[in-house]
């Protein structure tokens, strides 16, 4: 399976949506807390991890 940018981005969005949906549905935290604190941190972490993964993959492809 080959990953292009839209497919990989869609998978990231789906993982974040499942995580946020699970936290909202479980009632462990207030919905406002999840949407204002957890969601942005998940998005930022996913973007950084995705960028690092792409850079590492490019490095490995050239070696």
VOKOL-597801 format. One record per atom (N, C-alpha, C, O, CB): residue in one letter; x, y, z. Coordinates in steps of 0.2 Angstrom, whole numbers, padded with zeros to 4 digits, always signed. Each point is the difference from the previous one (the first is absolute). Glycine has a CB too. Example, Ala and Ser with C-alpha at 12.3 -4.5 7.8 and 13.67 -1.06 7.14 Angstrom:
# residues 2
A+0066-0028+0039 A-0004+0006+0000 A+0004+0006+0000 A+0005-0001+0003 A-0014-0005+0003 S+0007+0011-0010 S+0004+0006+0001 S-0004+0005+0003 S+0003+0006+0001 S+0003-0009-0011 
# end
This chain:
# residues 63
X+0004-0006+0000 X-0004+0006+0000 X+0004+0006+0000 X+0005+0001+0004 X-0014-0007+0002 X+0008+0010-0011 X+0004+0007+0000 X-0004+0005+0003 X-0006+0001-0001 X+0012-0005-0010 X-0002+0008+0015 X-0003+0006+0003 X+0002+0006-0004 X+0005+0002-0001 X-0005-0008+0012 X-0005+0010-0013 X+0001+0007-0002 X-0003+0005+0005 X-0002-0002+0005 X+0001-0002-0017 X+0002+0010+0011 X-0001+0005+0005 X-0008+0000+0002 X-0001+0000+0006 X+0011+0007-0010 X-0014-0007+0000 X-0007+0000+0002 X-0002-0006+0004 X-0004+0000+0005 X+0001+0007-0015 X+0005-0013+0008 X-0002-0006+0003 X+0003+0000+0007 X-0003-0002+0005 X+0003-0004-0016 X+0007+0008+0012 X+0003+0000+0006 X-0003+0005+0005 X-0001-0001+0006 X+0011-0002-0011 X-0012+0009+0002 X-0003+0005+0004 X-0007-0002+0002 X-0002+0002+0006 X+0008+0007-0012 X-0010-0012+0002 X-0006-0003+0002 X+0000-0005+0006 X-0004+0000+0004 X+0000+0002-0016 X+0009-0006+0011 X+0001-0005+0006 X+0002+0004+0006 X-0003-0002+0006 X+0007-0007-0014 X+0000+0014+0008 X+0001+0004+0006 X-0006+0003+0003 X-0001+0000+0006 X+0013+0002-0011 X-0016+0001+0000 X-0006+0003+0003 X-0005-0005+0003 X-0003+0002+0005 X+0004+0007-0014 X-0001-0015+0006 X-0005-0005+0003 X+0003-0002+0006 X-0004-0001+0005 X+0001-0003-0016 X+0009+0003+0012 X+0003-0002+0007 X-0002+0005+0005 X-0002-0002+0006 X+0011-0004-0011 X-0008+0012+0003 X-0001+0006+0005 X-0008+0000+0002 X-0001+0001+0005 X+0011+0006-0010 X-0014-0008+0000 X-0007+0001+0001 X-0002-0006+0004 X-0005+0001+0004 X+0003+0004-0015 X+0004-0011+0010 X-0001-0006+0005 X+0002+0002+0007 X-0004-0002+0004 X+0005-0006-0014 X+0005+0010+0011 X+0002+0002+0006 X-0004+0005+0004 X-0002-0001+0006 X+0013-0002-0010 X-0012+0008+0000 X-0004+0006+0003 X-0008-0003+0002 X-0002+0002+0005 X+0010+0007-0011 X-0010-0012+0001 X-0007-0003+0001 X-0001-0005+0006 X-0005+0001+0003 X+0004+0001-0016 X+0006-0006+0014 X+0001-0004+0005 X+0000+0003+0007 X-0004-0001+0005 X+0009-0007-0012 X-0001+0014+0007 X+0000+0004+0006 X-0006+0003+0002 X-0002+0001+0006 X+0014+0001-0008 X-0015+0001-0003 X-0006+0004+0001 X-0006-0005+0002 X-0004+0001+0004 X+0007+0007-0013 X-0003-0014+0006 X-0005-0005+0001 X+0001-0003+0007 X-0005-0002+0003 X+0003+0000-0015 X+0008+0001+0014 X+0001-0003+0007 X-0002+0004+0006 X-0001-0003+0005 X+0010-0003-0011 X-0009+0013+0005 X-0001+0004+0005 X+0005+0001+0006 X-0001+0002+0005 X-0011-0006-0007 X+0018+0002+0000 X+0006+0000+0005 X+0001+0007+0001 X+0002+0002+0006 X+0003-0013-0010 X-0005+0015-0001 X+0001+0008+0000 X-0006+0003-0003 X-0004-0002-0003 X+0017+0001+0002 X-0013+0008+0003 X-0005+0004-0003 X+0001+0001-0007 X+0006+0000-0002 X-0008+0006+0013 X-0004-0006-0015 X+0001+0001-0007 X+0004+0006-0002 X+0004+0000-0005 X-0015-0006+0004 X+0010+0012+0005 X+0003+0006-0002 X+0008-0001+0001 X+0004+0002-0003 X-0014+0004+0007 X+0012-0010+0002 X+0007-0001+0001 X+0003-0004-0006 X+0006+0001-0002 X-0008-0001+0014 X-0002-0005-0014 X+0003-0005-0006 X+0001+0005-0006 X+0005-0001-0003 X-0011-0009+0008 X+0001+0014-0007 X+0000+0003-0006 X+0005+0006+0000 X+0003+0002-0005 X-0015-0005+0003 X+0013+0006+0008 X+0005+0006+0001 X+0007-0002+0001 X+0004+0004-0001 X-0014+0003+0005 X+0011-0012+0000 X+0007-0002+0002 X+0002-0006-0004 X+0006+0000-0002 X-0008+0005+0013 X-0002-0011-0011 X+0003-0006-0002 X+0000+0000-0008 X+0005-0002-0003 X-0010-0004+0013 X+0000+0008-0013 X+0000+0000-0007 X+0006+0004-0003 X+0003-0003-0005 X-0016+0002+0005 X+0014+0007+0002 X+0006+0004-0003 X+0006-0003+0001 X+0005-0001-0005 X-0011+0011+0006 X+0007-0013+0005 X+0007-0003+0001 X+0000-0007-0004 X+0006-0001-0002 X-0006+0006+0014 X-0005-0008-0013 X+0000-0006-0004 X+0002+0002-0008 X+0004-0004-0003 X-0012-0002+0011 X+0005+0011-0010 X+0001+0002-0007 X+0008+0002-0001 X+0003-0001-0005 X-0016+0005+0004 X+0015+0000+0006 X+0007+0002+0000 X+0005-0005+0000 X+0005-0001-0004 X-0008+0012+0009 X+0002-0016+0000 X+0004-0006+0000 X+0000-0004-0006 X+0005-0002-0002 X-0007+0002+0014 X-0004-0001-0015 X-0001-0004-0006 X+0004+0003-0006 X+0003-0003-0004 X-0014-0001+0008 X+0011+0011-0004 X+0003+0004-0006 X+0008-0001+0001 X+0003-0001-0005 X-0013+0009+0004 X+0012-0007+0007 X+0007-0001+0001 X+0003-0007-0001 X+0005-0001-0003 X-0006+0010+0012 X-0003-0014-0006 X+0002-0007-0002 X+0000-0002-0007 X+0004-0003-0003 X-0008+0000+0015 X-0001+0006-0015 X-0001-0001-0008 X+0006+0003-0003 X+0003-0004-0005 X-0016+0003+0006 X+0015+0007+0000 X+0005+0003-0003 X+0007-0003+0001 X+0004-0001-0005 X-0010+0012+0006 X+0007-0013+0005 X+0006-0004+0002 X+0000-0007-0004 X+0006-0002-0002 X-0005+0008+0013 X-0006-0009-0011 X-0001-0006-0003 X+0002+0000-0008 X+0003-0004-0003 X-0011+0000+0012 X+0005+0010-0012 X+0002+0001-0007 X+0007+0001-0001 X+0003-0002-0005 X-0015+0006+0003 X+0015+0000+0006 X+0007+0002-0001 X+0004-0006+0001 X+0005-0001-0003 X-0007+0012+0007 X+0001-0015+0001 X+0003-0006+0001 X+0000-0005-0005 X+0004-0003-0002 X-0006+0004+0014 X-0004-0002-0015 X-0002-0004-0006 X+0004+0002-0006 X+0003-0004-0004 X-0014+0002+0009 X+0012+0009-0006 X+0004+0002-0005 X+0007-0001+0001 X+0004-0002-0005 X-0012+0011+0003 X+0010-0008+0008 X+0007-0002+0001 X+0002-0007-0001 X+0005-0002-0003 X-0005+0011+0012 X-0005-0014-0007 X+0001-0007-0001 X+0000-0002-0007 X+0004-0004-0002 X-0009+0002+0013 X+0001+0006-0015 X+0000-0002-0007 X+0006+0002-0004 X+0002-0003-0005 X-0014+0005+0006 X+0016+0003+0002 X+0006+0002-0004 X+0006-0004+0002 X+0005+0000-0003 X-0010+0011+0003 X+0004-0015+0006 X+0006-0004+0002 X+0001-0006-0003 X+0004-0004+0001 X-0006+0009+0010 
# end
